[in-house]
Amino acid sequence: MRALAFFRRHKGPLLSAALLLLLTALLLYAAARPDRHVIEADWDEERRTLCVQQTTLLTNRTGAALTALDFRLCGNAFSAQEGAPVSKERFSAAYPSGFSPGETRVRAAFVNGRKASWEWADEARTILRLHLPFSLRPQGGVEISLAYEVQLGENRLRTGVSARQARLCNLFALLCPHDGERFRHDAYGPIGDPFVTSTADWEVTLRAPTRLVAAGPGLQSVQDGVWRFSGRNLRDFALTLSADYCVAQGEAAGATVRSFAFTQESAERALAYACRALDIYAALFGDYPFPDFTVCAADLCAGGMEYPALALVGAELYEQAGGALEYAVAHEAAHQWWYAAVGSDQVLYPWQDEALAEYSALLYVEAAHGEAAFDALCAARLAPALEIPALQGVGVAQPLARFASEEVYDAVVYRRGAAMLHDVRGLLGDEAFFAALRQYFAQNRFAVAPPGALLKTFGADGAARALSWLRGETP
């Protein structure tokens, strides 16, 4: 009776407190709930067109109320020769038969089932601004449905078609990063990987001619030309298609590893390298973060390209003598730790994932082939980048916009960045250095980590040494 009387006297405050607790619980649940993409895609081989129905369930994590959402749709970056994301020195290799345009055509957009208006928010037509019929509060959820077609050009880039392969990469709509005030519209330039992406869960159904083999992460089933994929905590979703693929499969680091190449021998060889790399990195950095890993031979004018649980490796490397293929597979596999799991701002701080991936590939060589091979490769790859007169005093911490050529980007971000990490390792010693990388991985998995998250794991002395490299104060 006393409890009932107490409740009656204080009913208002008690109900308010209960509602506040419920609201707090709902907000915490929304913050922890992963975004989700459901993709239904049809590949028209004759028209080189992917027709997409995409449903995205997302939570507003910007901290501000929103009346519009900006999504990155990259297909129109390839619509004109001027402005295509390829450098002048690589253009002829990227378009061996001359320029071939690509395009994205948006057919419809819906917000919570209601038709919504949209517009291109940038001159290149790569930013789709979707107007919301309401104000989306912080931590509020929304369902976005987009219908669009992407026509691919004939090229040897990460997004395109060649005679024996279609590369369905960087095609699906992703929410632009938000800087606390507005959505960022980072230019899709020719150098580096101009993408900053958060993780989400994906369900992808691809329908394609039965003569084609599809390679992608999280394969669930295939029947009569219908391929189903599923993945958790992926920053993007990429696929390749070819009628000429041979397949090899194995196990490493607790994951299923698949290799797709244009000969069986090549598929087996790349599989062996990928399995060895995953085992080495899992021992050095922490458990491999996905249930599977796929490495694909691709008609690329570049050496390789990383995606979550998927790596593209230039087909020409499979035909070269020496260790070029092995090194490329090792580098792209390292990106599963440094990019796919631990994300970073690849536009402002490209060194943060690329220097780590490059040095990880050197660590692979050390573990797989011994200290002498490691020292020789460091001398061949890192030392020359430190001796370029024009780069003396140039810091590793340069944004993509500062690089005018891929050669300088490679020398500064990859090679000098790897030299920086090797120097920090020498200062700290192996035990402390690898403990720092394991800590960085464990504390930032599936987040977008700022540079300071890595530096603080090195301790005061290690961070100071790394900062001197980042600022250009160390040769």
Secondary structure, 3 states (H helix, E strand, C coil): CHHHHHHHHCHHHHHHHHHHHHHHHHHHHHHHCCEEEEEEEEEECCCCEEEEEEEEEEECCCCCCEEEEEEECHHHHHCCCCCCCCCHHHHHHHCCCCCCCCEEEEEEEEECCEECCEEECCCCCCEEEEEEEEEECCCCEEEEEEEEEEECCECCCCCEEECCEEEECCCCCEECCECCCCECCCCCCCCCCCCCCCCEEEEEEEECCCCCEEECCCEEEEECCEEEEEEEEECCCCEEEECCCEEEEEEECCEEEEEEECCHHHHHHHHHHHHHHHHHHHHHHCCCCCCEEEEEEECCCCCEEEECCEEEEEHHHHHCCCCHHHHHHHHHHHCCCECCCEECCCCCCCHHHHHHHHHHHHHHHHHHHCHHHHHHHHHHHCHHHHCCHHHCCCCCCCCHHHCCCHHHHHHHHHHHHHHHHHHHHHHHCHHHHHHHHHHHHHHHCCCECCHHHHHHHHHHHHHHHHHHHHHCCCC
